[in-house]
Amino acid sequence: MRAFLILACDGRECDNFKFCSGVKNIILDLEKVFPQDKYIYLIKYLDSVVKIFDSKCFITGVITNALYKFYEIGVIDDSVYKNISDFIKIHARCGLILYVQPKD
């Protein structure tokens, strides 16, 4: 699949004070997931559990569980997972978003 998995936040503002204007990060290039069995498992998981092909996922618990699952099956490495964990700590109050973005 020629697409990226994106982790983003909506941004956060309170009483006209901006904490974050919104951020998005590519966390996985779906086209580069190998071997084939990991790719098939990942796509089925994204479709059946996260339901990411129907719409963006905004449910923090589903997002954090999915990201751990990606780490657990080995499609993201330690350094990427650490960055994701830090991102979640910083931006959880902004509203997390996980979605698929087709490549140009």
N, C-alpha and C positions, 0 to 999 in steps of 0.2 A: 504494500500500500504506500503510495507516494504522499505521505503526510507526516506532520510533526505532532507530538503530544505536547500540549502547552499547559503550564501551571501559571496562573495569574491571580491578581487581586483586583477588586473594584475600586480601591482607593478609600480614603476615609477623611471626613471633615466633620468638625464639631464647632459650632458657634463661629463660623467663618475662619476657623483655624485649620489649615490643611496638615494632616499627618502624612498622607501619601496620596499621590495623584493617580495611582494605578500602575501596575508593573506586570509584564508578562515575560516568561522565560520558556525557551524550548528545552524540554527535559529529555526528550527521546525522539529520534528519527525512526519512525516505524519501518521504513524501508531497509534499515540496517540491522534489524533484529534477526540474529541467527543463533543456533540452528533452527531449522524449519519448525520443529516441534514446539520450541519456545514461542515462535511467532504465532502459530496457530492457537496455543494456549492463551497468549496475551490478547489476541483479537477476540477470542471467545469471551474472555474475562471482561474486556472493555464493553463488549456488546451486551452480555447477559447480566453482569453485576453492576457495572458503572452506568450502563446504557448511554454511553457517550456518543454513539452514532445517531441517537434520537435527538439529543440536545446537549448543551453544556451541563456539566455537573457542578452544582453549587453546595452540595451537602458535605460539610467538613469531615464527618466521620467516614463517609464513603471515599472521599479523596485521600485521606491519610491512610486508610486501609489499603487502597489501591496502590498508592506509592510504595508502601512497605511490601506489598505483593510483588511489585516490579523488582525491588531490591532482592527479595527472597529468591525469585527465580533467576536472578542474575542478568537482567536486561539493563539495569543501572548499577554502577559500581559504587564503592564506598565514598569517594569524594563527591560524586553527584548526589548521593543520598544525604550526606552531611549538609550540602548546600540547600537541598530541599527542606531538610529539617529546620535549618536556620531561617529559611524563607517563611516556613509555616509559623514559627515562633514570632517572627516580626510582623507578619501580615495577616494572621488569623482574624484579627478584629476588623480588617478591611473587607473581608468576605472572599474566601478562596474560590477559584474557578478552575476546573480541569476540562479541557476540550481538545478536539482534534482539528488541526488546520491543514487543509490540503496544500501541497507544494505547488508553486507556480509552474 
